[in-house]
Amino acid sequence: MKRLITLTVNDQEYQLEVPAYRLLVDVLREDLELTGTKEGCGIGVCGACTVLLDGKLVSSCLTLAAKADGSRITTIEGLGKNGALHPLQRSFIEHGGFQCGFCTPGQIITAKALLDINHNPTEEEVKEWMSGNLCRCTGYYKILESILAVARA
């Protein structure tokens, strides 16, 4: 059985018919073609699928699209404005906060949520906040450096 839902994704409204079991990550990637959000584990532990749902961090691989009906969603594609990168996106590039890039969208969305509530976190606060986002390539130092550079700017 399908359900008509309305989502505002990156400030653009969409109406979609989705089956009750359809996951938000699949709607974003397949229906809306916003492929920045990745599905790494499918069980909500890696952070690659992290998006903001009404300003709160969620694992889109665990969130039913129907549950997001009426919500505002921000993905990595929605951070930059008017063709300019978001400061976190720019900082990850400048400080080498990624290698393969698979986890980077989730890392940046998570970091944005932190900086939205704590404009000047300590290194320990950043480490704690980011602990739900796994990276198999970087060793985390460059990710931490990228986030702290924006916080200190």
C-alpha positions as CSV (number, residue, x, y, z in Angstrom):
1,M,0.0,0.0,0.0
2,K,1.4,3.4,-1.0
3,R,1.0,6.6,0.9
4,L,1.3,10.2,-0.4
5,I,3.9,12.2,1.6
6,T,5.2,15.7,1.4
7,L,8.9,16.3,2.1
8,T,10.8,19.6,2.0
9,V,14.3,18.6,1.1
10,N,17.0,21.2,0.9
11,D,14.3,23.9,0.8
12,Q,12.4,22.3,-2.1
13,E,9.0,20.7,-1.6
14,Y,8.3,17.2,-3.0
15,Q,5.1,15.1,-3.0
16,L,5.8,11.4,-3.5
17,E,3.8,8.2,-3.3
18,V,5.8,5.7,-1.3
19,P,5.2,2.2,0.0
20,A,5.0,2.0,3.8
21,Y,8.3,0.2,4.0
22,R,10.3,2.7,1.9
23,L,13.3,4.1,3.7
24,L,14.2,7.8,3.6
25,V,17.7,7.0,2.3
26,D,16.1,5.3,-0.7
27,V,13.8,8.1,-1.4
28,L,16.6,10.6,-1.3
29,R,19.0,8.6,-3.4
30,E,16.6,6.9,-5.9
31,D,13.5,9.0,-6.1
32,L,15.1,12.5,-5.7
33,E,18.5,11.6,-7.1
34,L,20.3,13.2,-4.2
35,T,23.2,10.7,-4.0
36,G,25.4,12.5,-1.5
37,T,23.7,10.6,1.3
38,K,25.2,7.1,1.4
39,E,24.1,3.8,2.9
40,G,27.1,2.3,4.5
41,C,25.8,-0.3,7.0
42,G,22.0,-0.3,6.8
43,I,21.7,-0.6,10.6
44,G,22.3,2.9,11.7
45,V,25.7,2.6,13.2
46,C,28.1,4.1,10.6
47,G,26.7,7.6,10.1
48,A,27.1,7.6,6.3
49,C,23.4,8.2,5.8
50,T,23.1,11.0,8.4
51,V,20.7,13.8,7.4
52,L,19.0,16.6,9.4
53,L,15.3,15.9,9.9
54,D,13.6,19.0,11.3
55,G,17.0,20.1,12.5
56,K,17.8,16.8,14.3
57,L,20.3,14.2,13.2
58,V,18.8,10.9,12.0
59,S,20.0,7.8,10.3
60,S,18.1,7.9,7.0
61,C,18.7,4.1,6.6
62,L,16.5,3.5,9.7
63,T,13.9,6.2,9.0
64,L,10.8,5.3,7.1
65,A,10.0,7.9,4.5
66,A,6.3,8.0,5.6
67,K,7.5,8.9,9.2
68,A,9.2,12.0,7.6
69,D,5.9,13.2,6.1
70,G,5.7,17.0,6.5
71,S,9.3,17.3,7.6
72,R,12.2,19.5,6.5
73,I,15.2,17.5,5.5
74,T,18.7,18.8,4.9
75,T,21.3,16.7,3.0
76,I,24.8,17.4,2.0
77,E,23.5,18.9,-1.3
78,G,21.5,21.5,0.7
79,L,24.4,23.0,2.6
80,G,26.0,25.2,0.0
81,K,24.1,28.3,-1.2
82,N,24.1,30.0,-4.6
83,G,26.9,27.7,-5.9
84,A,29.2,28.4,-3.0
85,L,30.3,25.6,-0.6
86,H,29.3,25.6,3.0
87,P,32.3,26.5,5.3
88,L,32.4,22.9,6.5
89,Q,32.6,21.6,2.9
90,R,35.3,24.1,2.1
91,S,37.2,23.2,5.3
92,F,37.1,19.5,4.6
93,I,38.7,20.2,1.2
94,E,41.3,22.6,2.6
95,H,42.3,20.4,5.5
96,G,42.1,17.0,3.8
97,G,39.2,15.8,6.0
98,F,38.4,13.0,3.6
99,Q,40.1,10.3,1.6
100,C,37.7,8.1,-0.3
101,G,34.8,10.5,0.6
102,F,32.2,7.9,1.3
103,C,31.6,8.9,4.9
104,T,32.2,12.6,4.3
105,P,28.6,13.8,3.7
106,G,27.5,12.2,7.0
107,Q,30.5,13.6,8.8
108,I,29.8,17.1,7.5
109,I,26.1,17.0,8.3
110,T,26.9,15.8,11.8
111,A,29.5,18.5,12.3
112,K,27.0,21.1,11.1
113,A,24.5,20.0,13.7
114,L,27.2,20.3,16.4
115,L,28.2,23.8,15.3
116,D,24.6,24.9,15.1
117,I,24.2,24.3,18.8
118,N,27.8,24.9,20.0
119,H,29.7,27.5,18.0
120,N,33.0,26.9,19.7
121,P,33.3,23.3,20.8
122,T,36.4,21.9,22.4
123,E,38.4,19.2,20.7
124,E,36.9,16.7,23.2
125,E,33.4,17.9,22.5
126,V,33.9,17.4,18.7
127,K,35.4,13.9,19.3
128,E,32.4,12.9,21.4
129,W,29.8,14.4,19.0
130,M,31.4,12.8,16.0
131,S,31.7,9.3,17.6
132,G,28.7,8.0,15.7
133,N,30.4,8.6,12.3
134,L,32.8,5.9,11.2
135,C,35.7,6.5,8.8
136,R,37.9,3.6,7.6
137,C,40.4,5.8,5.7
138,T,41.5,9.0,7.5
139,G,42.3,8.2,11.0
140,Y,40.0,11.1,12.1
141,Y,42.7,13.7,12.7
142,K,42.0,15.6,9.5
143,I,38.2,15.4,10.1
144,L,38.7,16.9,13.6
145,E,41.0,19.6,12.2
146,S,38.5,20.5,9.5
147,I,35.7,20.9,12.0
148,L,37.8,22.9,14.5
149,A,39.0,25.2,11.8
150,V,35.4,26.3,11.1
151,A,34.6,26.6,14.8
152,R,37.5,28.8,15.3
153,A,37.0,31.0,12.2
